[in-house]
Amino acid sequence: MNAQRAALLSPPFLAYHYRIPDTPPAAGFLPGMRVAVPLGNTVRAAVLLPQDAGWDTAAGTALTPPEGIALKPVAWPLERVPLFSAAHLDVLRQLALRQGMLLGQVLASVLPAGLKVADIRYRLQGIPKLRSLRIRDVAAADAALRQTLSRAWEAGAMQPEAAFRETQFCWLSQDPPWPVRPAAVNQLKILEYLWEHGPVPVPVLLAALGDGVRESLRRLVDVGLVRQGLVPPGQQEEEMDPACVLAGAPPPPTLNEEQAAALASLSEALHRWQGETRLLYGVTGSGKTTVYLALARECLRAGRSVVLLAPEIALACNLRSAAAQAFPEAELIFHHGSQTPARREAQFRKLAGRGEGDAPVIVVGARSALFLPLHDLGLIVLDEEHDASFKQEERLPYQAKELGYVMARRFGALLLLGSATPDIKSFHAAQTGALPMAGLTRRHGGAQLPAIEFVDIKGLSSFDQLLAPQTMAMVEETVRRGEQAIILLNRRGYAPAMYCQDCGHVLRCPQCQIGLTYHKGRERMLCHYCGEGVPWPCLCPQCGGISFLPLGEGTQRMEEVLTRHLGRDTTVLRLDRDAARRPGRLEEILSAFARKEAQVLVGTQMLSKGHDFPDVTQVVVADADMGLNLPDFRAAERTFQLLMQVSGRAGRGDKPGRVAIQTRDASHYCFEHLKTHDYQGFFEEELARRKKWRYPPFVKLGLVRVSFPAEWEGHAAALAALAGRSREAGREHGVQVMGPAPAPLPMLQGRKRFHLLFKGEDWSRLRAVFAALKPLQDDTLRLTLDLDPLDMM
């Protein structure tokens, strides 16, 4: 029997056996190709799988079909060439096995939305009375018509047409506050939804808010608060995204002595084509991007493609600008998850259709660009490799570094990890010889690392005294000299809590029990975890009072205080998630600051890395202690990385830089090493603590997140059962089990949360313990396993 498995791209995501029909010829059905298959009364899209036994577990079905089963035939190919090569499919199979998912789920997560469905039409030529057929008609064709279609397919007279849908998008054209009456409830709903979600298709908006808001949407478009069109800003198919047109000098074309030595070492590894991994450790401003591009040039000359990844879209844009200047003759593809579905689908099809003789391409983007179907991959670069954004935890969980490692081995490519503050595990691997490292110890062009001083803020108490007097004096002096300053405060909003002065109650989210943050521009109290909010001002739910005191500070209040203190002649800009929500606003802010239209830039960690402003000579960290006391074993590491990165924004030009770090405890070991830019010293001290308490890199870590409805009365018995079974399985597999204990955020979105922590010698043991817990979960009790967790909250 000519049978082959096809993994469904929609629920249940299983791989079923189908018969390969005689028409079109069997040679037309290849592994990695999307095909239309019958399932019940429907026609579904699926991907044909190789006939290898190693695929059984990931596919969810055995290699051979049961005896005596009459198989349904595959309806028809959805493309002429496979979308996935054998190597690409194998990488996705390994990802499915690691995450305990079906291969169909992984394939569906990787593919753009339009490629998950079998909604396709075939354009026909030379067949009387038939110009086109939908896939359902092809699947139902009789033998005579299938013969005719088979001949047309072989002759190229039957072509599948991509079903790009012309979707209307809508997006905001103005930041809050909006000139809308409080009684215009539907208009406010639309504005708030677009503020939270960015540009969205009109059908998505109507599905979320109800068809009753259609007239309100029309009115908002008429008055210019909302814009509507086929393509949202920044997604023009043939133009460079506006976010990529940021000011900043291009990387110098010539390499200094250190860069040349690093390139020689990396080039040797590249040209072996054996799937190696390297770490490029370079201080901020040392010119790591110059090395990336020089290595990419060698890879392209060898006829192999390059992938350059950054942890955030804005940083990917900077990489794209640099690559476009360095390789004007090369085909450059920019890819990230915020692009339109049609654009992502077109890119995926284009790369899948490339042949052996085609010129190599350079792909720049965020982590999802790793999934593009490149057949000739030679180099993968992860800039800022330590960044937590390289790990995705929703839908398809994966760590870009791990995926890049598997891809490099499978394709014989070089994986290059770059950072000024590498992940502790990466640097430990380099120190033990498991990960060869190249180093850049000096800033390019002779610039010096900035001087760092600490400012004691234990005595700060005034509501408006967010910066100590000596810190404010530094900022004033910088502005007087005609230079620029960056202020880091890693908390958005105006005030993180509102305290009722009548009864002492703090306004909290009813679903999450987290303090609501006041956002002044929107006049709302918002939960930063579930997005729910209430209008401001409001009554105290405890006593009905209206006398509230804002507690703490956020970037909005810092911007307000600095603007008032520095005077009208000084322009202060703010860069955080709220300020950059509206399409095009992020690039407007960065470009204005680069053109020196503003003297001070206030923001969250968004401004801490990747940006190059030669006139920034002063950096201020308003509250360096903020991240140190989080219940996370990586708290010190992340604080050190953030402060080192933001410090690196100072003094990148000809003028020396300085950094003022406000803290209540300058004796913390993190700050002691930060003052001298001593990453090696911090690494050694942090590593000793990790070894003492058995944390990575000395053990493998798995976090089981447990949640259930807040009102569930059976939770105590369920937690006791979880504790007993996990410890029993832990003893069996040699895994230390800690918990269950209340999560640091004990309730989110109406569900109580607990954590179990596993420590073991290898991932398979952790997965085995979790497998023993799976029978305990149901619709009420949810369990998820996060291997090598980055978020301990």
C-alpha positions, 0 to 999 in steps of 0.5 A: 500500500502506498501510504504516507503520514500527513500532520494536520495543521489544525486540531487535533494536530495528529498525523494520519495515514493517507493513500498517495493517489496515482494522479498526480504521480507519486513523485509529486508528493514529497515530505515537507509539502503541504497537501489537502487531505480529507477529514470527516466532511472537511478538507484540511491542510497538512504536511507530509512527513518522512517515512522514518521510524524516528518520527513516530513520537512527534507525529503521534501515530505509528509509522505503518497503518493498521492492517485491513484499513482502507485509507483515504487518498490525499486530495491534492498538493497545495504547492509545487515544492515542499515548504520544509526541507528535510533538515528544517523538518527534523529541527521542528521534530526535535523541538516537538519532542523537547516540548512534549508537543505534537509535530502538527502543533509545532508546524501550525505555530511556525507557519503564517496564518494563511498557510495553515488552511486549505482555502486555495484556488487553482488557476487552470489553462487549456481546459475547456469551460474550466478557468479555476477550481477550489480545493473542495472541487478538486477533492471531489473530482471523479477519475476522468477529471483527476486525469485531466488535472494531473496532465495540467499539473505536470504541464504547469497549466494548473497553478495554486494561487495564494489566497491573500485576503485584503484585510482592512486594518485600523490603528490610532493616530493620536496618543491619549488623552483623547478628546472624547466625551466620557459618555461615548463608551463605545468610542473609548472602548475602541481607543483603549483596545487599539492602545493595548493591541496596536494595529489590528484587522477590523474583523478582529476588533469587531469580534473582540468588542462586538458588532455594535461598535461599528458606528463608533469606529466610523465616527472615530475615523471621521474625526481622525482619531483612528485611521483605517487602511489595507496596510498598517504603518511600517508594513509597506511591502517594498519600502524600508520600515520607518522604524529602521530609518533611525539616526546613528553612524553606520558601523565602520568598514575597517576593523581594529586589531582586536576585531580582526583577531576575533574575525579570524577566529570566527571565520575559521570556525565558519568555514569548517561548516561543522555546526559550531557555536561561538561566543563574542564577548565585547564591552559596550561600544566595542564594535560587535556589529562590525564583526557580525557584518564582516563574518556575514560577508564571508558567509554570503561570498561562500554562497550560504545565507545569514540570519541576524537576530535581535531581541526586540524589533527596534534593535532588529531595525538597527541591524537591518539598517547596518546590513542594508548599508553593508550589503546593498547588492544582497537580497535582504529580508526583514521578518518579525511577528508584528508584520501583516499575515500576507507579508509573512506568508509571501516571505515564507513562500519566497524562501521555500521556493528558492533552489540550489543555484539561487543567490544567498540571502540575509535575513534580519529580524526577531526570534521568529525569523529562525523558523523561515525555511532557508535551505543554505543556512551558513551563519546565525547571529544572536545579538544581546544573547543574554536577553530574556526576549529570546525565549518565547513562553506562550503558544509554542515555547522555545529558546532561540539559543537552543533552537539556533544550536540545533539548527547550526548542527543540522545545517553545518552552520556557525551559531554566534552569540554576542553580548557585553554581559553574557548569560551566566550559563554561556560565560560559564561554558566559555570559561570551562572550554565548552564554548570557544570565545572571542573577546573585545575588551576596548571601545572602538575608536579609542572611546573610554568606558564611562565613569560610574558613581553611586548616589545614596537615596535613602533620605529621598522622601518628597513626592517630587524629589525623584532624583537626588539633588546631586543627580539633578545637578549632573543632568542640569550641567549636561543640558547646559553644555549642550549635551544629552542625558538618558534617565532609566526608570524601569517602571512605566505609568505615573504611580504604581499604587494609589493609597486611600488616605481615609482608610489605608486601602490600596486600589487592587485589580479584582482579578489579580490582586495586584496594585493598579498603576495610575496612568495620567494621560489616559486617566485610568488605573490599570493592571499591568498583568491582565490589562483590566482598568477603571476610570480615574478618578474613582471612589475607594471600594472600601470606604467610598472616599476620594482622597488618594495619595500616589505612591512610588514613581513611574516614567510618566511622573519622572518626565513630568518632574524633569520637564517642570524642573529643567524649564521650557528651554529643555525638551524631555522625551519618554520612551516606554511601552506606553509612549511607543504604542502608536504605530511609528511613535517609537521611531519618532521618539528615537529619531527626534532624540538622535537629531538633538531635538530633545536634551533628555530621554526618560524610559524603561529598559527599552532604551538600555541597549543597542542605541548609539547616540554620540552626544549622550554623556550622562546616564542616570539610573533612578532606582537601581535596587528595583530588580535586586529584591525580586524572588528570582535566582537571576535577580542580581544577574539581570540587574547587573546586565541592565545597568551595564547595558544602560551605562554603555549608552554614555560616552560613545562619541568623542566626549567622555561619559559618566553614569549616576546610579541611585541606590539605597545599598551601594555595598551590594556585590552587584554594584561593587563590580559594576563600578569598575565594569568588571563583568568577570568579577561579577561572574565569579561571585555570582557563580559561587552563589549558584553553586552553593544553592544548586542553581544553573549552570550546575543543575537543570531547572524546571518550573511547574506552574499550577493554577486553579479558580480562586473559588475552588474548594478542592484545591487543598487536596489537589495540592497535597496530591501534587506534592505526594506524587511529585516527590515520589516521582522525584525520588524515582528519577533522582530529581529534587522537588521543591514546593508546591508553594504560592507563586510570587504573584499568587493570583492572576486573572482570577486564578490562584497560582502555585509553583513546583521547582524541579532540580535535576541532572538532565532534561529527560528526568525533569520531563519524566517527573512532570509526566507523572503529574499529568494525570492529575490535571483537568479543566480545573487544575492546570499544570505547565512545565517550563524547562530552564525558566526565565520568568520565576514570577 
